[in-house]
Amino acid sequence: MRFCRILFFVFLLLPSASIFAQEDVIDHFFDDVDFADTVAVKSDDFKYRIIDYITLHQEQEKDDKNRTYAAMFAVDKVLEFSVVSYDSYREIFMFLIDGFSALGYDDLVEFMANYPHFYEIKGTTESQFMELYNATECHSRVGIGKNAPEIDTVTVDGKRFSINTIDSEYVIVAFWSYDCPHCRDFMHEVGAFLDENPDFAIVAVNVIGTKREVKRLMRREKLKNSFFYREELEWQGPFAKAYAVNSLPSVFLLDESRTIVLKPMEISDLYDFVNNISR
């Protein structure tokens, strides 16, 4: 397996590898592979093949950013093929996230934190999800237990703020988009949560949306202890990149020391957190 890791370095660090990326080759690359055969999936030969597949996608791109996106697309396809069983999905998932972490490919590690296609696997359990979750958190630079990246900037109203100087015990950092219905729903729900929990504040980082739209939501929701900032560079903005944001909404809960203690998926996760700390 160590040799397999070495090949991970060789192929993914050389965008000019001698592989001719042809669309028909990519489309039929796994035609003869049985992803349900866990013995084959666990073999080094199969893992070399995954690396070749990712490299074929990257070969079509000329810059690092697009090569990263191409690798994400390839990883998504491989994991889509693997949903025939949890054992197959787990084997491939762990191989990829270990490799990307060893290479320092943070964007790909964070992409995998979305667990592409996991919920399409039939009969999975909570413990199986937690196995993958714990693996990603160990590798994530913004995993639970890590220090949260600083956000020190100016709100859309021109007021200076920093997450390290906000006078609240807990800070919710929420990356959102105005054109995302789930994001707007979360902002509405978090308003009631903040009313009930005055020791929480929110830093809302708008990734997509105009300043006018952000202010419209601010007026409508009237969130207490709120700091709204708009990323002018959208996905390439400094804070979206620092928090490795690749999906919206992306939410982080920070404690008094500004350590990440929770990555809530729904507003209910925040209520559960409050109930647990109050016991």
Secondary structure, 3 states (H helix, E strand, C coil): CHHHHHHHHHHHCCCCCCCCCCHHHHHCCCCCCCCCCHHHHCCHHHHHHHHHHHHHHHCCCCCHHHHHHHHHHHHHHHHHHHHHCHHHHHHHHHHHHHHHHHHCCHHHHHHHCCCCCHHHCCCCCHHHHHHHHHHHHHHCCCCCCCECCCCEEECCCCCEEECCCCCCCEEEEEEEECCCHHHHHHHHHHHHHHHHCCCEEEEEEEEECCHHHHHHHHHHHCCCCEEEEECCCHHHCHHHHHCCCCCCCEEEEECCCCEEEECCCCHHHHHHHHHHHCC
